[in-house]
Amino acid sequence: MSIQEKAYWVALGQIQRFGPIRFKKLINFFPTIQDAWFSNRQDLLEAGIESDLIDDFFIKRQNIAPQELWEKLGQENIQVVTIQDVEYPAILKEIYDPPAFLYYKGALSVPDEFCLAVVGTRKMSQYGRQVCQEIVRDLASQGLTIVSGLALGIDSMAHTAALEAGARTIAVLGSGLDQASIYPHTNRRLAQKIIEQGGAVVSEFPLGMLPLKHNFPIRNRIISGLSLGTLVIEADEGSGSLITAKSALDQNREVFAVPGPIYSQTSIGTNQLIKMGGKLTSSANDVLESLNLNQIKDFIKTQEIVPDSPEEENILKHLSKEPAHIDAIIRKSGLAASQVSCVLATMEMKGKIRDVGGMNYVLAR
């Protein structure tokens, strides 16, 4: 997708009522979102957009400059992936209402086939801290990507434990991704560490979006939607972590819960989850066995693409899940055009790479 087209996705995303369901209507009706942006009332009505929202859109459209918005994203080092891009997380597409697009910092094109959400209370006890450190460390060391919400307490500990294990972790925010909006402010450094160690910080909320209370239940579906299952460590009766667990159940994903002392306020939610069928979890093995991931390290290793020649090794350095045009590959590799064409054709036959059209190539696994 062209940068110009993505700019219009971002522009339309400034109008909050254009959520996933209405975006899907526009995608299905118009050839491009740019066409939707410049459309008239009748076309929007035929696309299934409500009359009052159309009025609101026409008013707000006058004050939104798509290219200026795109430039602001660049200034903040924020990238955008749409649901039509090959690097959009495949597992997230499976939920009922996947975001039409995500803002992100860091690396989102890395294939995250094995993600686990880890959430819990902001007011963690020493017990919760110890459990989170041990279980997350063990899971991360086995190759699982840890997904959480960057909140204080269990979320922060989960991200930190993953980083200490040298693993990848993804933070999903309930605010904008610009530096001024990252919430909580005290975790800005943690967000930067996640990015520096090859992880990602993501959000579906636009630049400048404050961490409004109603944003968090919305973002929780992304935390669970990116993951094979959700592990809850300490949660009181009204905890937002239970909303994430419910989202996981609605998405037909596994729910795990660490039991706690019956007299502890932060054990009410987790103990209740276990009563309702959540899997009692006391170690990383409980999660790995339930998800049938005991051999995850071996599986990941077999998925790695091993070059068969120095030329393949050179070219593989310049390929990822994000499409790369053959001209860019030739330029970056320093190889002759005929040599690159030959090696690309050979690697495609071996199933190492794919041509996604227009002489653009991505890693096949």
C-alpha positions, 0 to 999 in steps of 0.5 A: 500500500502506498504511503499516500493511501495510508495517510488517508487511513490515518486521516479517517482514523482521526474521527473516532466513530469510524471504528473497525466495523464502519471502516470495514464497510468503507473498505468493502464499498470503495476501491481505496480509503482515499476514495472514501475520504473524497466521497459524497453523501450518497456514496457514504449512505450506500456504503452503510454509514449513518447520516449523522456520522456523515454530517460529522465527517464532512465538518471535521474533514475540512480541518484535517490535512492527511499529509500533515498528519503523516509527517507528524507520525514520521517526526515521532518515528511512528509507523502504520500497518493496515489490515490490508498489509501482509505484515498485519498480525494474522492472529489479530485478524481472527477476532470479531472487530480487529482494528482497521489499522495500528500505529506502532513503534519498533518491529511489528513485522516479526512473525509473532506466532507464539504470543501470550498475554500477561495482565494483572493488578496495578497494586501487585503484592510481593507474591504477585511480583515473584510469580510474575517474574518466575513464570514470565521469565520461563515462558519468555526463555522458551520463545514466547512473545509476551504481550501486555498493556504497559500499566504499572504493576503486573503489566510492567513486571511482565514486560521487564521479565521478558526483556531480562530473559532477552525475549520479545515483548509487545505493549498495547496502549490505551493512548496515543503513541506520541511521546507526550501521550504515552501512558503511564508517563513513568513507563516511557523509558520501559517503552523505549527499552521494549523498542530497543530490544526488538519489541513493539509498542502499539495502539489503535488510538491517534496522535494526542489521544489521552488515556481516557477511561473508556479506551482501556476496555477497547485496547484490551481486546487487542492484547488478548487478540494478539495472543494464543492465551491470556494469563492473569496474575493477581486481579481484584473483583473489578479489575480491567484484567478480567475484561481482557480475560473475557475478551480472550474467552470471546475470541476462543482463546485460552485463559490462565489464572494464578491462584492466590490467598483467599484473604487477599483482595487481589486474589478475588478475580483470579480465584473466580476465574479458576472457578469459572473454568480458567486454567489454574497456573502455578508454573510456565509448564502449565501454560506450555502443556495446555497450549501444546508448546512444549517443543516451541524452541525446536519448532521455532528453530526449524522455522528459521530460514537457513541460507544455502550460499553467501548470495542467499545470506546477503539477500536474506539480510534485506528481507523481512515480512514487509515487502521489499522491491527487487530494485531495493534488494539489488541496491542494498546487496551490492549484487548484480541485477541478474544475480539477484533475480536468479537467487530470488527465483531459487529461494522462492522455489525453496519456499524461503521467500514469496513474491507478493506482486510487483516484484516485491518480496517477503520472507515466507516464514 
